Amino acid sequence: MLTRLRLVLYGLLVALTLIPAAAQAKTFYWISHGGPADPVWTYFLAGAKQWAKDTGNTVNTSFHNGDVASQQEAVRAALSAKADGIVTTSPDPGSLVEIVKEARAANVPIINFNTPDPKANFNAYVGGDNVTFGKHWAQYLVDKGLVKKGDFVWMPVEIPGATYGVQEEEGIKSVFGPLGITYEVTEATLDQAEVINRMVDYLTAHKGKVKAIIGLGDLVTGSIKRVFDQVGVKPGEIPVVGWGNSLDTTQEVLNGYVNAGQWQDPQATSYVALSLANMAASGIPPGFNVITGALYEKDTAEVYDKILSGK
């Protein structure tokens, strides 16, 4: 009997030694140039929170409302805290070049998401190609016969000079420049009420010459209906293309206020960026970028409307 008991105990001991130890939870930092009041960023943030819930890792998040110095400080603070990995947007072209060097020297994976910066040596990038998006928006207006030589296009943006708008304008200029189509970029800010006020003021003053609108950010494109309704512009009267990562814009596309919206998979972008950071932290270098995005019109807008509404 005693021998049998010893054998059982021995078997249990062997079995316990074969059970792998639970993976040590890691701490990652998710850092955005955007603002929590911008509807699209609630979806990016949701992706980060879902990833933390699914993996059991900690994700510290922060928004910096276009404040480059604040975002730089946040990335350096994450390095000082010995983060297992960092995922961050690029607030301005070239603004994180030196900090990325510091992260690489410290062997801390740093993944760029949402707004790319080829000048910085990130481990990988997850998100859209903003230059290509800009080209596609401009070419869409041209190919559909919505703008022609000599026309004027208005391009509101939340933060002039920020990476996303600069890159989008680069792509737009490559199409409009040779065709003699002119445009103006104006500041809308990151405050929803102020965005609407500024857009209403501009359109009221320039409605006669604006032949089309390109929304360089989600907040401005998602404000089109409110602006048009206040100014007395009917749906479809002025063609609009631009970002489409919000329920406001999917509804605008479905109701004819916006011709086409750009989808960037906001939740998936955060989720995949954190997954790559985790993979790199485990010693598997990404070695590739993940490019997201699709331009949708009224016939497919409902697909993205359901995703954003959680249906």
C-alpha positions in Angstrom: 0.0 0.0 0.0 2.8 2.4 0.9 4.7 1.6 -2.3 1.5 2.3 -4.3 1.1 5.7 -2.5 4.7 6.5 -3.2 4.2 5.7 -6.9 1.1 8.0 -7.0 3.0 10.8 -5.4 5.9 10.4 -7.7 3.6 10.4 -10.7 2.0 13.7 -9.5 5.4 15.2 -9.0 6.5 14.3 -12.5 3.3 15.7 -14.0 3.7 19.0 -12.1 7.2 19.4 -13.5 5.9 18.9 -17.0 3.2 21.7 -16.7 4.7 24.9 -18.3 4.9 27.9 -16.0 2.4 30.7 -16.7 3.8 33.4 -19.0 4.9 36.5 -17.1 2.6 39.4 -17.8 4.2 42.2 -19.7 3.7 46.0 -19.7 3.2 47.9 -22.9 2.6 51.6 -23.6 0.0 52.8 -26.2 0.7 56.4 -27.1 -1.4 58.5 -29.4 -1.1 62.0 -30.9 -4.9 62.2 -31.1 -7.5 63.3 -28.5 -10.1 61.3 -26.5 -12.9 63.6 -27.9 -12.2 62.5 -31.4 -14.7 59.6 -32.1 -12.2 57.5 -34.2 -9.8 57.4 -31.3 -12.3 55.7 -29.1 -12.1 52.8 -31.6 -8.3 52.7 -31.6 -8.4 52.7 -27.8 -11.0 49.9 -27.8 -8.6 47.7 -29.8 -5.9 48.3 -27.2 -8.1 47.5 -24.3 -9.4 44.4 -26.0 -5.9 43.2 -26.6 -5.0 43.7 -22.9 -8.1 41.8 -21.9 -7.4 38.9 -24.3 -3.7 38.6 -23.4 -3.6 39.4 -19.7 -0.9 42.0 -20.3 -1.0 45.6 -19.0 -1.4 48.4 -21.6 -0.9 51.9 -20.3 -2.6 54.4 -22.7 -2.2 58.1 -23.2 -3.5 60.8 -25.6 -1.5 64.0 -26.4 -3.8 66.2 -28.4 -1.3 67.1 -31.0 1.3 68.2 -28.4 4.6 66.9 -29.8 6.7 67.7 -26.8 4.2 65.9 -24.5 4.2 62.8 -26.7 8.0 62.7 -26.9 8.1 62.9 -23.1 5.6 60.1 -22.8 7.7 57.8 -25.0 10.8 58.6 -23.0 8.9 58.0 -19.8 7.9 54.5 -21.1 11.6 53.8 -21.8 12.5 54.9 -18.3 9.8 52.6 -16.9 11.5 49.7 -18.8 8.4 49.0 -20.9 8.3 45.6 -22.6 7.2 47.4 -25.7 5.8 50.7 -27.0 3.3 51.4 -29.8 3.0 55.0 -30.9 1.7 57.2 -33.6 4.0 59.8 -35.2 2.8 63.3 -34.2 5.0 65.2 -36.7 7.4 64.0 -39.5 10.8 63.4 -37.9 9.7 64.1 -34.4 10.4 60.7 -33.0 13.6 59.8 -34.9 16.0 60.3 -32.0 13.6 58.7 -29.5 13.2 55.6 -31.7 17.0 55.3 -31.7 17.0 55.4 -27.9 14.4 52.6 -27.8 16.3 50.5 -30.3 19.5 51.0 -28.3 17.6 49.9 -25.2 16.2 46.8 -27.0 12.7 48.0 -26.4 10.4 47.2 -29.3 8.7 50.3 -30.7 5.9 49.9 -33.2 4.6 52.8 -35.2 0.8 52.8 -35.9 -1.8 55.0 -37.6 0.6 57.6 -38.9 3.9 56.4 -40.5 7.2 58.1 -40.5 9.8 56.4 -42.7 12.5 58.6 -41.3 12.3 56.8 -37.9 13.7 53.3 -37.5 10.6 51.7 -35.9 10.5 47.9 -35.6 7.4 47.9 -37.8 4.4 49.9 -38.9 0.7 49.1 -38.7 -1.8 51.3 -40.5 -2.6 53.1 -43.7 -0.4 54.6 -46.3 -1.4 58.3 -46.0 0.3 59.4 -49.2 -1.5 56.7 -51.2 -4.8 57.6 -49.4 -4.3 61.3 -50.5 -3.7 60.2 -54.1 -6.8 58.0 -54.1 -9.0 60.8 -52.7 -7.8 63.3 -55.3 -8.0 60.7 -58.2 -11.5 59.7 -57.1 -12.7 63.3 -57.5 -11.0 63.5 -60.9 -12.1 60.1 -62.2 -15.7 60.7 -61.2 -15.7 64.1 -63.0 -16.3 65.9 -59.8 -13.4 68.4 -60.2 -11.5 69.7 -63.2 -8.7 72.1 -64.2 -9.1 75.5 -62.5 -11.4 74.1 -59.7 -10.8 74.9 -56.0 -10.9 72.2 -53.3 -11.1 72.9 -49.6 -9.2 70.6 -47.2 -10.0 71.1 -43.5 -7.7 69.3 -41.0 -7.6 69.1 -37.2 -3.9 69.9 -36.8 -2.0 71.6 -39.7 1.5 70.2 -39.9 0.8 66.9 -38.2 2.1 63.8 -40.0 -1.2 62.5 -41.3 -2.3 65.7 -43.0 1.2 66.5 -44.4 1.4 63.0 -46.0 -2.1 63.1 -47.3 -1.5 66.5 -48.9 1.6 65.2 -50.5 -0.5 62.5 -52.3 -3.2 65.0 -53.2 -0.8 67.5 -54.6 0.8 64.8 -56.9 -2.6 64.5 -58.6 -4.0 68.0 -58.5 -0.8 69.9 -59.3 -0.4 68.7 -62.9 -4.1 69.2 -63.5 -4.1 72.8 -62.3 -6.6 72.2 -59.5 -5.9 74.4 -56.5 -6.7 73.8 -52.8 -6.4 75.3 -49.3 -5.7 73.5 -46.0 -7.4 75.1 -43.0 -7.2 74.4 -39.3 -10.2 72.9 -37.5 -8.7 71.9 -34.1 -9.5 68.8 -32.0 -12.6 70.3 -30.3 -15.8 69.1 -31.9 -17.8 72.3 -31.4 -14.9 74.4 -32.6 -14.5 72.2 -35.6 -18.1 72.8 -36.6 -17.9 76.5 -36.0 -14.7 77.0 -38.1 -16.0 74.8 -40.9 -19.3 76.7 -41.0 -17.5 80.0 -41.0 -15.3 79.0 -43.9 -18.0 77.4 -46.0 -20.3 80.4 -45.4 -17.6 82.7 -46.7 -16.3 80.5 -49.6 -19.3 78.3 -50.6 -19.3 79.9 -54.1 -15.8 78.7 -55.0 -15.5 75.4 -53.2 -16.1 72.7 -55.8 -15.2 69.7 -53.6 -14.0 69.0 -50.0 -11.4 66.5 -48.8 -11.6 65.8 -45.1 -8.0 65.2 -44.0 -9.1 63.8 -40.6 -11.9 61.9 -39.1 -13.2 64.7 -37.0 -13.7 67.1 -39.9 -15.2 64.5 -42.3 -17.6 63.4 -39.5 -18.8 67.0 -39.1 -19.8 67.4 -42.7 -23.6 66.8 -42.2 -23.8 69.3 -39.3 -21.9 71.9 -41.3 -23.9 71.4 -44.5 -27.2 71.6 -42.6 -26.1 74.9 -40.9 -24.9 76.5 -44.1 -27.8 75.2 -46.2 -25.8 72.9 -48.5 -27.8 69.9 -49.7 -26.4 66.3 -49.6 -24.4 65.8 -52.8 -24.3 69.5 -53.7 -20.6 69.7 -52.9 -18.7 66.4 -53.4 -16.8 65.2 -50.3 -14.2 62.4 -49.8 -11.9 61.8 -46.8 -11.6 59.7 -43.6 -14.4 57.4 -42.7 -13.6 55.7 -39.4 -16.6 56.9 -37.5 -20.3 56.3 -37.3 -20.9 60.0 -38.2 -19.1 59.4 -41.5 -20.6 56.0 -42.3 -24.1 57.6 -41.9 -23.0 60.6 -44.0 -22.0 58.3 -46.8 -25.3 56.3 -46.5 -27.3 59.6 -46.6 -25.4 61.2 -49.5 -23.4 63.9 -47.6 -20.1 62.2 -48.2 -19.3 60.4 -51.5 -16.6 58.1 -50.1 -14.9 57.4 -46.8 -11.5 55.9 -46.0 -11.6 52.9 -43.6 -8.4 52.2 -41.6 -9.5 49.3 -39.3 -8.9 51.3 -36.1 -9.6 48.6 -33.6 -7.6 46.0 -35.5 -4.7 48.5 -36.0 -4.2 48.8 -32.3 -4.6 45.1 -31.7 -2.1 44.1 -34.4 0.4 46.8 -33.3 0.4 45.5 -29.7 0.6 41.9 -31.0 3.8 42.8 -33.0 5.3 44.6 -30.0 4.6 41.5 -27.9 6.1 39.2 -30.5 9.2 41.4 -30.7 9.5 41.4 -26.9 9.5 37.6 -27.0 12.5 37.7 -29.4 10.7 37.3 -32.7 11.4 40.4 -34.8 8.5 41.5 -37.1 10.5 42.3 -40.2 7.4 43.5 -42.0 4.7 46.2 -42.0 0.9 45.7 -42.0 -0.9 48.1 -44.3 -4.6 48.6 -43.7 -7.4 50.5 -45.4 -10.3 50.5 -47.9 -12.2 53.3 -49.6 -16.0 52.7 -49.3 -19.0 54.3 -51.0 -22.7 54.1 -50.3 -23.0 50.5 -51.5 -20.6 49.1 -48.8 -20.9 51.8 -46.1 -23.3 49.6 -44.1 -20.6 47.0 -43.6 -18.4 49.6 -41.7 -21.4 51.1 -40.0 -22.2 47.7 -38.4 -18.6 47.3 -37.3 -18.5 50.7 -35.6 -21.9 50.3 -34.0 -20.9 46.9 -32.6 -23.7 45.0 -34.4 
